[in-house]
Amino acid sequence: MIRFDYEEPRTLAEASAVLKAHAGRASVLAGGTDLLVEIKEHLRRVHCVVNIKRIPGLDAVTFDAATGLRFGALTTARRIELDADVARHHPGLRQATRELGSIQVRHRATVVGNVCRASPSADTLPPLIADGAVIEIGNGTSTREMLLEDFFTGPGKTALQPGELVLAIRLPPAPARTGRIYIKHGRRRAMELATVGVAVSITLDEARICTKARIALGAVAATPIRARDSEAALEGRVVDATIIAHAADLAMAASRPISNVRASAAYRREMVSVLTRRALEQALATIP
Amino acid sequence: MSFDVIGRSVKRNDVVEKITGSARYAGDVRLPGMLYARTLRSNMAHATIRSIDTSRALALPGVKAVLTHENVPRVLHYGSPHPRSASLAQDQYILDNKVRYWGECVAAVAAISEEIAEEALELIDVVYDPLPVMATIEAALAAGATPIHDVGPGGNLVAPPIKVRRGDIERGFAEADLVIEGEYEGGRPTPAYMEPNVCVCHWEHTGEHNSAASDRSGDKLTVHISTQTAFMVRGILAEVLGLPLNQVRVIVDHMGGGFGAKQDLFQSEFLCALLSRETRRPVMLEYTRKETFLGGRSRHPVKIWLKQGFKRDGTLTARQARVVFNSGAYGSHGPGVTAVGTTAMTSLYRCENIELEGMCVYTNAPIAGAFRGYGVVQTYYALDIQMDEAAEQLGIDPALLKRKNAVRAGDLAPSGHPLVGHGLEDCIDRGMQEVNWPKTRTHQRSSDGARRFGWGIGCEMHGSSAYPGIKEQGNAIVKLNEDGTAVLLTGTAGLGTGAHTALAQIVAEELGIPFERVSVMHGDTDTVPWDIGAFASHTTYMGGRAAQMAATEVKRQLLERAAEKLEVAAEELELRKGIISVRGTDIHLSVAEALGVARGQPAAHLVGSATYTPTKSYSFGAHFAEVAVDVETGHIEVLQVTPVHEVGRVIHPLAAAGQVEGGIQQGIGHTLSENYEIDPVTGKSLNAGFVDYKMPLSMDMPPIHTILLETAPDPGGPWGAKGIGEDPIIAIGPAIANAVHNAIGVRFRHYPITPEDVLNALRAQKTEVA
């Protein structure tokens, strides 16, 4: 019998108090699609499960042309997948949510849950990072925020401190002439874990000079990473096939994948190059 | 011939239960006072057990019994209990003081909840003395390798090698204009049936309460189980546990698949029964998904060396092969798979000079067992790919080369019988016509970015029934009720294929009554006639023929009674759609009128019983597949498949097509992504679960244009019907591999063909060209 405490806080303050009381030994339950499987399969020892679904207001999704998109910690992947503003401004994120688990899972799983699980292969992380996501964190009395790319500290590890809870994720509005793509690489079309995930957000000026590039890679390091050298190679340049190939190779050089039963490190590295190139080509093709 | 019931896709007789969820599976059984059992599995691949201490587990509140090798009967038994068959190995104990693979059961716990049983497992202290691990064929066959068993012929062989010689192999190669040889390798796909193994055992002690423990005269063991072979389970439980057959009752209702693997005993059935005996309560033992990998059965991994000689015109002159199957830790169906897989290479493509050797090797790996295709998937993969290679080198179209050499009427089948009809040629011809071959292959779609396209053909044949390896017998009883309805009693299990619908159709057709008036009683060894089990693609062929014969018998009795009533000779009567009429007149009776109460006489009780002992028939198939290969990612996608199967007579077109589609899905998985991987050094299982064991899902399936032919009916089956169960998984593999070669010019001789394999091969190809 797996025994653990179970709490259902009604407010953020209550939630933080419970989380603080169990200092790092509490597991937050939102969608539960990962947590419950881990508990049942003995992959995670739980001491206290804190169900945050009774806290009001955490599932809000708002969009404002000036400030962008904001969605709360209880927003399901399915909600994001079907959101018209997400489709228009964050097609990479939409693609990632479309390919996360199954439809049944997406109806329960939350995007913030996917983020807090901090799996290096999590689908939503690369497009969120590429789109410049900011994560809002509360501890019951105050809030702080940080760039999502700085949130991950290792596989399954985040910058959250005892008593802290993620409140929402914010995505700034996309500049005009921005192309965004997420490519998930796996063996099948659904119910798959990414062996490599590549997200690109690229902005061109009227002369097709790249003014901003963000490339985020999943499943090729202990955390999702940005391919900063690739971005630098693209910015300020007219993007042609040679530059794209160079950027793809720099992304490959930035990746530090492991070998496991899903794929070898060498294959993953090679795929980073192929998929970065494809993602850039596809993203550019969407910019008139 | 015109038919009223067969050849139509009637509504399956279990469809409402399945769709509403009311269908009962063994895992749905809940008995009063039922306990839950879990098994402890070894974390060593090869070791002796120095000590096993269960005292802490027994002390846990809620734990009712713990079994180890120290307190279960030590009886050497077959892993799969076919009676006295040469196909199987007798090398298992319920629990042994030695473990031979990573994940073997070493103890079992019964408790008041599954969670407590699970917790108790962690309280069992086992100390192992490790032995050298030989997880591969090479390690197990190495000089001086530690024997894994002290039974068998020695040298870690499961059985003495199979040798087949025909004609003069030296002369055959001397006459050849082209000789091709190659090495082929098959991975470890598993059946991954939807319903994990499960049984509920209830050992009742109805005798004197104080009678000695050894007095079992009043006992009754009832077993609810998901098995393909209820009577075999009954037989071996009775034998090992020391009960007569009438004190063991095995009940199988609905099943969620078996694919051959559920012919075996998995240690758990004995353990569950013994836990029930010990606790005097019903006990359920259900595998987790992980356990279906650890303790289940896989296809035999294989290494094949194959060499063939050809004349310039494509005529085969010689075939030589050495096949080595990896049986894993126990023999299970190893001898049968080795015999069937190896001897299958005598056929498919005609050749007079043949020399084959088949071996089966024990290793410290998970147990390989019976699995749809039974050794033939492996050997025909090699054979068919080499035919494609020969076609390429000879400059002949591969479909035409295969057709030229296709086995046909009168040729000797692997079973030693002359073949009936021209099924393989018919399949190739029809497929070529359907896909517009060879034009479709020679005029490929042009490359699309990194995607290259290709077409391939794969061929197969497969026997219905396990003859001559197992001498089989099909039995059936048909009872006619006084209202004109009928009940078929059959022992054959319904794995989920719709077999009971097909059997009911056969009875309805033969009796001349509507399909809806036939019901099927199955899966209770105390009431239905003895059955060997549902395997070897024989349910329709053998069980169907037995059902037809029983229906013929009861129809004879019915017409005799009707003849008396109508005062005509029985020969003058015919029965169709429930009406008995005198030929050439408008005099008629309904079946109910013929049987029912009349002139103060009670209704007739008519029962027909039949036994059918088949030999074997062969079904044929040719699969035409189109693939796309991404030369940058190595990803292979199957775009479409046109499978053509010759099955003698189609009983239920939709169910038959369903078998074909399912076989292709499974075959695509085996060829491209499914591989249960074992660490070659430690023997540890690396992907025991659906996260990393990659089966294709519905979204990965290509369009399948199934064609069923009835051009070579077999006199042994009902109206010529032959099997369709295993055939569809055999030809798809080589069809894909051959299509990949057509697309990118790389010849793969193994499965699964992974994206990394594709990229590595393309790199090697580039180096070669440079």
Contacts between the chains, C-beta under 8 A, distances in Angstrom:
chain1	res1	chain2	res2	distance
A	1	B	113	7.1
A	1	B	115	4.1
A	1	B	116	6.0
A	1	B	119	5.9
A	2	B	115	6.9
A	41	B	290	8.0
A	185	B	633	6.8
A	187	B	635	7.9
A	187	B	672	7.9
A	187	B	673	5.0
A	187	B	694	4.8
A	187	B	755	7.6
A	188	B	673	7.3
A	188	B	694	6.3
A	188	B	696	6.0
A	188	B	697	6.0
A	188	B	699	7.3
A	188	B	700	4.8
A	189	B	697	7.4
A	189	B	699	4.2
A	189	B	700	5.4
A	190	B	697	5.8
A	190	B	699	4.7
A	190	B	700	7.9
A	191	B	697	5.8
A	193	B	691	6.7
A	261	B	677	5.8
A	261	B	686	4.9
A	261	B	687	4.9
A	261	B	692	5.1
A	262	B	692	6.2
A	263	B	755	7.9
A	263	B	756	6.9
A	264	B	756	6.2
A	267	B	634	7.9
A	267	B	755	7.1
A	267	B	756	4.7
A	267	B	759	7.0
A	270	B	759	6.9
A	271	B	633	6.4
A	274	B	632	4.6
A	274	B	633	6.0
A	275	B	633	7.9
